[in-house]
Amino acid sequence: MPGRPPRLPDRVAVLIAVVGLLGGLVLYGLGLSSRPLVPSSPKWPALVALAVMACAELLRRNAPLTGLAIGTGAFVLDFCSGNLIATTGMYTDLVYAAVLYGPQAAYRLIPRATEVLTVLGTLLALLLTRSPEGLLLGIALGVITVAPAWTGVGVRVHRDAAEAVWLAAERTALLAEMDRREAVGAERARMARELHDMVAGHLSAIAIHSSAALSIDEPAASREALGVIRQNSVQGLAEMRRLIGLLRETVGGDDPAPTPRLDGLDALLDRARTAVRDDRFSFVLRDERGTGALPVPVELAAYRIVQESLTNAVKHAASGEVGVGLHRPAGGAGPLVVQVTSPLGDGRSAPRAPGAGAGLVGMRERVALLGGEFEAGPVPAGTGEVWRVRAVLPVTEEEAK
């Protein structure tokens, strides 16, 4: 696998290298350089050190540690052969860049290393010169190494803090977007459940009676079926208008239509009886809720569970009794238990009306949102089996107040 091509130096690095090189050449031409460490040594190596330092500057961003290592060697050569201020200035920038752009280890170690180097250099200068001038050399070494290193530390701390704030803001925005999408999805699912629960029963009755009107060539039966179709159409439209009213914002202080309550179960069973029109079916309500108040979400969930269960019974149940039971412990404390049972068909006959298969899913989701328990399936009853839908909806004392 071929290696990645080397990155080109950035504009800042090229600018510093060019300015430093030209400035050093001007200073050398004017003779503005310090004396060599060894008096008899030539000064031309300072030009070599200047050129090497300028080349090292090109690495300040892409390879800062390599640039610092090369620059350190050039700085030692420059110091021994007659120091140029341009070379020293570029070296301080290499120290700064190594701390700012280098890895975490360099960020932690380089400032400490410059401090140790300054102390050792000061002691060595005092030992060689045996005069206070050695302190001046130590101070100069500290300015060249320690000051740019700690300047790089300060800039890097602020840069990392700014990046952390930016990342936190980006993460917060991402979480907010995820919450928004989740809220939109949950609201769409709620709207879908409401639409399904309100309209499915009426459409099922319309489908059953329209099929009967088409298959029975009797004017009286056709008129009766058309009457039931009209009644369910009107009720379905009313339910749709109520749902639209709930979704719209309130305008002019008008309140949306009231939420269905369990007191309306008698009317719900009457509509189911009208939809079937079969003497072999009976719909019975056993209300054992007691006198305790129920929270609106619990009542709405219980109403929709009974509504969807009756819709499924109208579509699929065999002849017999469809029982709706509401039970809550005496005293108005404890969960509300909703149970709907219907005769189980033999599975060979086709349903009286088509369905989407979303009813059980919607009921299960409603119960899960309230933290309750839900089960649906065949259970033994007498000599046969019945289909039972059972939901336990928890009611806390705070919610019931």
C-alpha positions in Angstrom: 0.0 0.0 0.0 1.6 3.3 -1.0 2.2 5.8 1.7 0.4 9.1 2.0 2.0 12.0 0.2 3.7 14.5 2.6 1.6 17.6 3.4 2.8 20.9 2.1 3.8 23.6 4.6 1.1 26.2 5.3 1.3 29.8 4.4 2.3 31.0 7.9 5.3 28.6 8.0 6.5 29.7 4.5 6.1 33.4 5.5 8.1 33.0 8.7 10.8 31.0 6.9 11.2 33.5 4.1 11.1 36.6 6.4 13.6 35.0 8.8 16.0 33.9 6.1 16.0 37.3 4.4 16.2 39.2 7.7 19.2 37.0 8.7 21.0 37.6 5.5 20.5 41.4 5.9 21.8 41.3 9.4 24.8 39.1 8.4 25.6 41.5 5.6 25.5 44.5 8.0 27.7 42.7 10.4 25.0 42.7 13.1 25.9 39.4 14.8 27.5 38.5 18.1 31.0 37.3 18.5 31.7 33.6 18.0 32.0 31.5 21.1 35.6 30.7 20.0 37.2 34.0 18.9 39.3 32.5 16.1 36.4 30.5 14.5 34.8 31.7 11.2 31.4 33.3 11.1 30.1 31.7 7.9 28.6 28.7 9.8 26.0 31.1 11.1 24.7 31.3 7.5 24.4 27.6 7.4 22.5 27.6 10.7 20.2 30.3 9.4 19.4 28.3 6.3 18.8 25.1 8.3 16.6 27.0 10.7 14.5 28.4 7.9 14.0 24.9 6.5 13.0 23.7 10.0 10.4 26.5 10.1 8.6 24.8 7.1 7.9 21.8 9.5 6.4 23.9 12.3 2.8 22.8 11.7 3.0 19.4 9.9 6.0 17.9 11.9 6.6 20.3 14.9 8.8 17.9 16.9 11.1 17.1 13.9 11.3 20.8 13.2 12.3 21.5 16.8 15.0 18.9 16.8 16.5 20.2 13.6 16.2 23.8 14.8 17.9 22.9 18.1 21.0 21.7 16.2 20.9 24.8 14.0 20.6 27.0 17.1 23.7 25.4 18.8 25.7 25.9 15.6 24.5 29.5 15.4 25.4 30.2 19.0 28.9 28.9 18.6 29.7 30.7 15.3 28.2 34.1 16.0 24.5 34.5 16.8 22.0 36.1 14.4 18.9 37.5 16.0 16.8 36.2 13.1 17.9 32.6 13.8 17.1 33.0 17.5 13.6 34.4 16.6 12.8 31.5 14.4 13.9 29.0 17.1 11.6 30.6 19.6 8.8 30.1 17.1 9.7 26.4 16.7 9.5 25.9 20.5 6.1 27.6 20.6 4.8 25.5 17.6 6.1 22.2 19.1 4.0 22.9 22.3 0.9 24.2 20.4 0.7 21.6 17.6 2.7 18.7 19.0 1.2 15.6 20.7 0.0 15.6 24.3 3.3 14.3 25.6 5.2 17.2 24.0 2.6 19.6 25.4 3.3 18.3 28.9 7.1 17.7 28.7 8.6 20.6 26.6 7.9 23.4 29.1 9.4 21.4 31.9 12.4 20.5 29.7 13.0 24.2 28.9 13.0 25.0 32.5 15.5 22.4 33.3 17.6 23.4 30.3 17.6 27.1 31.5 18.7 26.2 35.0 21.5 23.9 33.7 22.6 26.5 31.1 22.7 29.2 33.7 24.9 27.1 36.0 27.2 26.2 33.1 27.5 29.9 32.1 28.4 30.9 35.6 30.9 28.1 35.8 32.6 29.1 32.5 32.5 32.8 32.9 32.9 33.0 36.7 31.1 36.4 36.5 27.6 37.8 36.8 27.4 37.8 33.1 26.5 34.1 33.3 23.2 35.2 34.8 22.4 37.3 31.8 23.1 34.3 29.5 20.7 32.2 31.7 18.0 34.9 31.5 18.5 35.1 27.7 18.1 31.3 27.5 14.9 31.4 29.5 13.5 34.1 27.2 14.4 32.0 24.1 13.0 28.7 25.4 10.8 29.0 28.6 8.7 32.0 27.5 7.6 30.6 24.1 7.0 27.2 25.6 4.6 28.5 28.2 3.0 30.9 25.7 2.2 27.8 23.6 0.7 26.1 26.7 -1.6 29.1 27.3 -2.7 29.3 23.7 -3.3 25.5 23.5 -5.3 25.5 26.7 -7.6 28.2 25.3 -7.8 26.4 22.0 -8.7 23.1 23.6 -11.3 24.8 25.7 -12.9 26.4 22.7 -12.9 23.1 20.8 -14.5 21.4 23.9 -17.2 24.1 24.0 -17.8 23.7 20.2 -18.1 19.9 20.5 -20.4 20.2 23.5 -22.6 22.7 21.5 -22.6 20.3 18.5 -23.5 17.4 20.7 -26.3 19.4 22.3 -27.6 20.4 18.9 -27.5 16.7 17.8 -29.3 15.5 20.9 -31.9 18.3 20.5 -32.4 17.2 16.9 -32.7 13.5 18.0 -35.2 14.5 20.7 -37.2 16.5 18.1 -37.3 13.6 15.7 -38.3 11.2 18.5 -41.1 13.6 19.6 -42.3 14.0 16.0 -42.3 10.2 15.6 -44.1 9.7 18.9 -46.7 12.3 18.0 -47.2 10.7 14.6 -47.7 7.3 16.2 -50.2 8.8 18.7 -52.1 10.4 15.8 -52.1 7.1 13.9 -53.5 5.3 16.9 -56.2 7.9 17.4 -57.1 7.8 13.8 -57.2 4.0 13.7 -59.2 3.6 16.9 -61.8 6.2 15.9 -62.4 5.3 12.3 -61.8 1.6 12.1 -65.0 0.6 13.8 -67.2 2.7 11.6 -65.5 1.6 8.4 -65.8 -2.0 9.5 -69.6 -1.6 10.0 -69.8 0.2 6.6 -67.9 -2.7 4.9 -70.1 -5.4 6.5 -73.4 -3.8 5.7 -72.4 -2.8 2.2 -71.4 -6.4 1.5 -74.8 -7.5 2.9 -76.6 -4.9 0.7 -74.8 -6.2 -2.4 -75.4 -9.9 -1.6 -79.1 -9.7 -0.5 -81.6 -8.7 -3.2 -84.2 -7.5 -0.7 -85.3 -3.8 -0.7 -86.1 -3.8 3.0 -82.7 -5.3 4.0 -80.9 -3.0 1.6 -82.6 0.1 3.1 -81.7 -1.1 6.6 -78.1 -1.7 5.5 -77.9 1.8 3.9 -79.3 3.3 7.1 -76.6 1.7 9.1 -74.0 2.8 6.5 -75.2 6.4 6.7 -75.2 6.4 10.5 -71.6 5.0 10.7 -70.5 7.5 8.0 -71.9 10.4 9.9 -70.3 9.2 13.2 -67.0 8.6 11.5 -67.0 12.1 10.0 -67.8 13.5 13.5 -64.8 11.5 15.0 -62.6 12.8 12.2 -63.6 16.4 12.9 -62.9 15.9 16.6 -59.4 14.6 15.8 -58.7 17.5 13.5 -59.9 19.9 16.2 -57.5 18.3 18.7 -54.6 18.7 16.3 -55.3 22.3 15.4 -54.3 25.2 17.6 -57.1 26.8 19.6 -58.3 29.8 17.7 -60.4 32.6 19.3 -60.5 30.8 22.7 -62.5 27.8 21.4 -61.8 24.6 23.3 -61.2 21.4 21.4 -63.8 18.6 21.5 -63.9 16.6 24.8 -61.8 13.4 25.1 -63.8 10.2 25.1 -64.6 8.9 28.6 -65.7 5.5 29.9 -69.2 6.8 30.5 -69.6 6.6 26.8 -69.1 2.8 26.6 -72.9 2.2 26.5 -73.1 4.1 23.3 -70.0 2.3 22.0 -71.7 -1.1 22.6 -74.9 0.2 20.9 -72.9 1.0 17.8 -71.4 -2.5 17.8 -74.8 -4.1 18.1 -76.0 -1.9 15.2 -72.9 -3.0 13.1 -73.6 -6.7 13.6 -77.4 -6.9 13.4 -77.2 -10.6 14.2 -79.4 -12.1 17.0 -76.7 -14.7 17.7 -74.4 -11.9 19.0 -74.8 -10.1 22.3 -72.8 -7.4 23.9 -72.6 -7.1 27.7 -70.9 -4.4 29.8 -69.8 -5.3 33.4 -68.7 -2.0 35.0 -67.0 -2.6 38.4 -65.0 0.6 38.5 -66.4 1.9 41.8 -66.6 5.6 42.5 -62.9 6.5 42.4 -61.9 9.1 39.8 -59.6 8.1 37.0 -57.0 10.2 35.2 -57.9 11.3 31.7 -55.0 9.3 30.0 -56.2 6.1 31.7 -59.8 6.7 30.7 -58.8 7.4 27.1 -56.6 4.4 26.9 -59.3 2.1 28.4 -61.9 3.6 26.0 -59.7 3.0 23.0 -58.9 -0.5 24.1 -62.6 -1.4 24.4 -63.3 0.3 21.1 -60.6 -1.6 19.2 -61.5 -4.9 20.8 -65.2 -4.4 19.8 -64.0 -3.6 16.3 -62.0 -6.8 16.1 -65.0 -8.8 17.6 -67.3 -7.4 14.9 -64.8 -8.4 12.2 -63.6 -11.8 13.5 -65.7 -13.2 16.4 -68.0 -16.2 16.2 -71.6 -16.1 17.4 -72.0 -15.6 21.1 -71.5 -13.2 23.9 -69.0 -10.4 23.7 -68.2 -9.3 27.2 -66.6 -6.0 28.3 -65.4 -5.8 31.8 -64.0 -2.9 33.9 -62.7 -3.7 37.3 -61.0 -1.7 40.0 -60.5 -2.7 43.7 -63.0 -1.4 46.2 -62.2 1.9 47.7 -61.0 3.4 44.4 -57.4 2.4 44.9 -55.3 0.3 42.6 -55.1 -0.3 38.8 -57.9 -0.4 36.4 -58.3 -3.8 34.7 -60.0 -3.8 31.2 -61.0 -7.1 29.8 -62.9 -7.9 26.6 -63.8 -11.5 25.7 -65.3 -12.7 22.4 -66.2 -16.2 21.0 -63.2 -17.6 19.1 -63.9 -18.5 15.5 -62.8 -21.8 14.0 -60.2 -19.9 11.8 -61.7 -21.4 8.6 -64.2 -18.6 7.8 -63.1 -15.3 6.3 -63.4 -12.2 8.5 -66.5 -10.1 7.9 -64.4 -7.0 7.1 -60.7 -6.6 6.2 -58.3 -5.1 8.7 -54.8 -3.6 8.7 -53.6 -5.7 11.6 -52.5 -2.6 13.6 -55.1 -2.9 16.3 -53.2 -5.1 18.8 -50.0 -3.1 18.2 -51.8 0.2 19.0 -53.4 -1.2 22.2 -50.1 -2.6 23.3 -48.4 0.7 22.7 -51.1 2.6 24.7 -50.7 0.3 27.7 -46.9 0.5 27.5 -47.0 4.3 27.6 -48.8 4.1 30.9 -46.5 1.5 32.3 -49.2 -1.2 32.4 -49.6 -4.8 31.4 -51.2 -6.1 28.2 -52.1 -9.5 26.9 -54.2 -10.8 24.1 -54.9 -14.3 22.9 -57.1 -17.4 23.3 -57.9 -18.7 26.8 -60.0 -21.6 27.9 -63.6 -20.9 28.8 -66.1 -23.6 29.6 -66.0 -26.2 26.9 -64.2 -24.1 24.4 -62.0 -21.1 24.0 -62.5 -17.3 23.8 -60.4 -14.5 22.6 -59.4 -12.3 25.6 -57.9 -8.9 25.6 -56.8 -7.9 29.1 -55.0 -4.6 30.1 -53.9 -3.5 33.5 -53.6 0.3 33.6 -51.9 1.6 36.8 -53.5 4.5 38.6 -51.5 6.5 41.2 -53.2 8.5 43.9 -51.6 11.7 42.6 -53.0 11.2 39.1 -56.5 10.3 40.3 -56.8 13.6 42.2 
